[in-house]
């Protein structure tokens, strides 16, 4: 369990423009969230870091971006229409539905307070249904994808034919997934619309263990780059009876969230289950022909599956800090500089001195050109400005004062130490380029 409170994170996110409740102005829509300017920036930084680590910096990975709407046969072949269910129960008094594994039958309904009102459990399919085209018959039924994975399996053959990669190779994708969760909860942790970052890594079945171990290490490395302390990340070796029937091994990577230890991402050995399903359903060969002329085979798959929201929540939890400055409580986000939504804030010491404002604008423009994510703030006194930036995790603040006009140096204030050092303007790009 983390000692950070969920309420502190939720209220910071709303107050400072990271995350708002979806459709809030109309009373909200449960399980949906909207990202504000800083939330978008943080989310993008996490996704870009992932893409860089798992696609751009490697030569065995291929990116794809498949359509969210897919032919319903995809979900029939993958087993989702039959089995992508959660057992649900309904309170017979107020009609509220709960995930059965979240219900304590010995206690009253948490919504209406009546006891012994739960009705018999039933299976609830989590896929959102829709229709494609003008007619709403079963023929043109489709689903919003509940995972990005199938968009990669359905493109395995395309990429194989276009690029003829050596095995092992992987497909990577980031994008939206939708699940009609029975009880969305814990902020963005369990949402109905969320984003995944997934890899399907195709291997020779003889080498799956080696590839699995390599991914395990790569995942830990990535989590370190997210700024997550090692002692808050836990591996759960999922026992056979809890694994999907096709999985020969699964590790859930858990994190100490404010609401408790819970799944951040999964790493699974999915055998050749998905490619065989496609082969059987379409009659099209999914075999890989080794370049050395040895016998063709259907590759097996290692799947690391990350959730963007759960990564972001872990990043915020790890970064949320409190201390005391000049006898006052301060809350700040100790984000790694490469993830911070704003890299540096620039401000003139006084906003009613045109010569300071002009010089500050010049420095602001120079930094904005270099870093992009630079904020201008001349609102309120300098102490208040620093506090606002601390709260959103800006690593550095640059202040232009009267000395700047004399010697072209500025004050650079460090978020974590609150130390202030004077630096020549000409050194700023190099100093802040971390
Ligand atoms: P859980 O057991 O918590 O429902 P899961 O095992 O069903 O999760 P997977 O199907 O393995 O999750 O999905 C891969 C990843 O996608 C998860 O590790 C998580 O990061 C993310 N994810 C899944 N469901 C949600 C959700 N409802 N909201 C946010 N992220 C999710």
Boltz pocket constraint, residues with backbone or C-beta under 6 A from the ligand:
constraints:
  - pocket:
      binder: B
      contacts: [[A, 179], [A, 181], [A, 188], [A, 189], [A, 190], [A, 191], [A, 192], [A, 194], [A, 195], [A, 196], [A, 263], [A, 264], [A, 265], [A, 266], [A, 305], [A, 306], [A, 307], [A, 308], [A, 309], [A, 310]]
      max_distance: 6.0
